[in-house]
Amino acid sequence: MFYLLHGEDEFTSREQLKQLRQKGDFGYNQDTYNGAEVDLKTIIITSNTLPFLSEQRLVVHDGLPKKKPGEAASKAAEDTSEATTKGGKARKGKRGKASTVLTRAAFEKALAEHIAQMPEATMLILLVEETLEASNPLIKAAEKHGKALQHTVPKGAALENWITKRAKSINVTITKDATSLLANFIGNNLRLLANELDKLATYVGTGGTINANDIRQLSAHVQEARIFDLTDALAQRNRKQALDILHDLLSDGEPPLKLISTITSQVRSLLLVKELSQKGMRSAQIASTLGLAPFIVDKALRQVGKFNMTQLENAYRQLMATDAALKRSRLAPEMALDLLVVNFGA
């Protein structure tokens, strides 16, 4: 049996993998390989090995080799032909030196041909964090010898439906307002949504109902996202909207000093993201360099264009001064925050 789990929704693919692990009788016959590092010969040898003291063997192949720049179809076909006729053994290069490195296309085709010959006791699961085309040999192999399951990240109404179903699966219900709140402020980061729902389910108890107020109180990610909206309103010089969001946060019981700290952290992130983006770094590189979640960097990149560096530096200094004034009790918290909003980035 061959399972191909592909698509950009890697969270659902890995959830599916957990379920498949639990269904089979694999015992100690379970091997997991990094697709970017393992060679085809290893996969062939492992999957051809009969299981010991159990009925099935599980081989998990996590990812595929990276595509090489300028990878040519003709070269891929040649590589595939040599690789498959030698049963995955190293082929000879132009200078007669052994090479086990296949192009991405060659690897896919050779693996697809091997799948047709695997022992019945072997279950091979391939995870690919991208959507493969219908013409891909691995898709065709899955149609003949197993299943191809494509997982797409839900958006809009589909995302809200996912949240509702996820809540039901952990024995709680969630109100429509609460569902919209999570969808709007966390987005389609399914792993993060699942973690938030688990936490909220523990709070309301089995059979309980999650409402919007529970989320505002317990979800730090939602609160941080709401403060992003505050920063966004400030970036657009929409002081009325910024003041409305600020007062909503305060009325929800958000401590003023915590608000200042979070806004300061966001402005600092904006400064760093703007600096790195001006150096030509892309979103993923910035996230890795700063140790920030990708969705936070994406939000920051949408905001930094509305500020110049001088405005961000001034805003950061204002935040530090407001924080110091609050800690020394020189200003009433609400007044200090109102003044900050009015003078932000000036």
N, C-alpha and C positions, 0 to 999 in steps of 0.2 A: 504494500500500500504506500502510495506517495501523496503527501499533502503539500500543496504550494500555498503559502500564506503571503499574499503580496498586497501592496497599496501603502499610501502614506500614513495610514492609521496603525502605527506599530503597537499601540497600547492594546487594541482589540486583537491583533495578531498574537500577541504574547499571552493574552487571556485565553485565546483558543488553544495555544500550545499547552498551557497548564491543564486544560480539560482533556486534551489528547493524552497527556502523560498519565492522567488518573484512570483513563479507560483501559489502557493496555496492561498486559501481564509481562512486564519487562525485567523485573528484579534488578539485578546488577548489570544487565545488558543495556546500558544507556550511555551514549557518547554524544557530546556536544562540541562542535567545531566552529571556529571563527572563519567565516567565508572569505575574508580578506587575506587570511594567512595560510589556510590549509590547502594542500594540493589535491588534485583529482585522484591520484593514486591512493591516498589515504582514505578518501571517502569510499572508493571502490572496494578496497581490502576490508574495511570495517563493515560495510553493508553486506558483503558477501560471507562474513563470518557467522556461522550458525549460533544461536543463543545457547547459553550454558545455564542449566537448572531453571529454565523458564521457557515459555512458549514463543516469546517474541523478542526481537532486538529493536531498540529505538536509536536512530541516528538523527541528530538535529544539526542542520547546516544553517548557521546564522549569518546571512548576507551572501553577496556574490563578489567576485573580484571586481575591482574598480575598472571602469573603461579607460583605455589608454588613448591619449590624444591622437587623432588621425588613424584610428584603428580601421583597417581595410577589410572589407568582406572577403576578398579573395584570399588574403593571408589567413583569415580566420578559418575558412573552409579547408585550406591546406593543413593548418595546424590540427584541425579536428580529425581529418582523415588519418593523419599519422598517429595521433593520440589514441584513437579508438581501435585501430588495427593492432596496436601494441598493448591493448588492455590497460591503458593509463600509464604505461611505462614512459620513461624519459625519451624524448625524440632527439634526433641529431640536428644541430644547427648547421649553418652554412660552413662553419670551420670545423665541423665534426665534434664539437663539444656538446656534452649532454645538457639538456635544458628541460625543466619541469614547468616552466612558466607558460601558461596558455593565455591567449587573449580572452576577453570577456565572452565574445561570441563563440569562440572555440570551446570554452569551458561549459557554456550553457548547452551546446549541442552534444558534447561528449557525455555530459551528465544525463541528459535526456535519453540518450541511447543506452546508457547503463541501467537506467530505471526500468526499462523493458525487460532486463535480464536479472533483476534482483530476486533473491530467494523470497518465497511467500511469507517467511517468518519475519522479514525485515520491514519496519515502518520507517520511511525516510521523510522527515519534515524539513522543508526549506522555507526560511523566513526572508523576505525581500522587502525593504522599506521604500519601495517605489512601485508604481503600477506598471506591470509588464504588458506589452502589446499582445493581441490575440494571436499574432503570427509567431510569437516566441516559441521555440521548441519545448521549453519547460511547461508552458501552458498546454501545449498539445499532449505532452507526456502525462500531465495531470488529468486531462480529459479521458485518456485511454487507461491509465493505471492507478487512478486515485481521484483526488478532488483539488480544484483550484478555488481558493476562497479569497476574493478581493475585498479589502477593508478600506473604506473611504471615510475620511474625517467628516462628521456631520456638521452642517451649518444651518442657521436660521431655525425654522420649525423642526427640522430633523434633529438639531442639537437639543432643543427643549424636550422633544420626545425621548431622546436618549437619557436625559437626566431623570425624567419621570419613570422610565423603565428601570434604570439603575437603582433608584430609590426603592421601587417595588421589589427588586431582587434581593435587597437587604432588609426586607420586612418593615418598611416605613412608607409613608406617603408624603408628598410634598405639594404645597399649594402652588397655584399658577404664578402668583406674584414672586414666590421664592424661586421657582424655576427660572423665571425671566431674570431675576436678580443675578443668579449664578451664571446664566448664559451670557448676560450683558457684560458682567465685570470680570469673569474668569475666561470666557470664550471657549474655544474647542480644544483646550488642553485637557484631554480626557483623563490622563493619569492624575492631574491635580484636582479635577472635578470629582473623581472617584474617591480620592483621599478626603476631600472636604465632606462629601456625602457620608463616608464612614464615620467621620468625627461627629457630624450632626446627628446621625442615626444613634450613636452611643448616647448623645445628650438627650434626645427625645424618648429613647427606649423602644423596644420592639412593639410594633403596632402604632407607634406615635406618628405625629404629623409635623413636618418641618415647615415653619413659616418664615416670612421675610425677616421678622424681628430676630429669630434665632440666628439667621445668617449674619445679620448686621452685628450681633453681639459676639459670635464665635469665629467668624471667618476673617482672619487677618488679611487674606488675599483680596477679599471683597472690599475691606476697608482701605487697603492700599490702592486698589483700583479706583475707588471713589475719590481718593486724594489725588490720583492721576487726573481725574476729571476736573478737580479744583485747579491743579497746575495748568491743565489745558485751557480752562476758562481765563486764567491769568495771562497765558500766552496770547490769547485772542483779545486781550484788553477788555474782556467782558466782566467788569467788576461786579455788576449786579448778580450775574450767574455765580461768580466765585463766592460772593457773600452768602448767597442762598445755600450753596453746597456746604460752605463752612458752618453756617448756623445749623444745618441738618445734622452734620457730623457731631457738633457740640450737643445738640438736643438728644442724639442717640447715646450720649454718655462718653464720647471720645475725649480723653483727658487732653487739655490744651498743650501740655508739655510733650505728650506723645505725638500730637498733630505736628507741632513744630519740628520734632525730631524726624518724623517721616517725610515731611515736605523738604527739610534740609537734605535728607538722604537722596530724595528724588532730584533735587536741583544739582547736587553734587554728581549724580549719575548723568544728568543732562550735560554738565560741563565736560565730563570724561568722554561721553559718547560723541559729543560734537567734535571734540579734539581728535578722537580716533577716526571719525568719519571723514574729517577734513584731510586726514593722512591717507585716505583711500581704502580704509578697512570696510569690509562688508559686515552685515548683521551677525552672522555666525562667528566671525573672527572677533568682533567686539565682545560678544557674549563670553567667549572663551577667555579673552584677555582680562576682562574685568570680573569674571566669575559671577555674572548675572544670568538670570533665567532669560532664554531667548525672547519670550513674550514681553518682558520688561524692556529689553533693548529695542524691540520693534515699536513699542509705544513711545520710547524716548526718541527714536529716529523720526517719528511723525511730528514730534514737538519741537525739536531743536531748530528746525528751519524757521520757526517763528521768533527766535531770539538770536541776537548777535552775542558774541563772547562777553562784551562789556556789560550787557544787560544781565546775563547769567551771573557774572562775577558780582555785580551790584546786589542782585537778589540774594546771593549766597551770604554776602556780608550783612545784609538786612536781617536775614534769618538768624545768623549768629548773634547779632545785637539783640534781637527780640528774645531769643532763648536766654541770654544772660540777664535781660531785664526781668523776665518772668521768674527766673530762679532767685533773683534778689528781691522779689516782690515789689518792684518799683512801679509796675503797671497791673491793672486788672486783666486777667487772662483774655476775656472776650474783647476788651478794648485793644489790647496789644495785637491780637490776631486781626481785628478789623483794620487797624492802622497798617499792618503788614500787607493786607490785601490791597488797600487803597494805594499804597506807595510801591507795590511790588515791581521790581525791575526798573524803577525810574532812575 
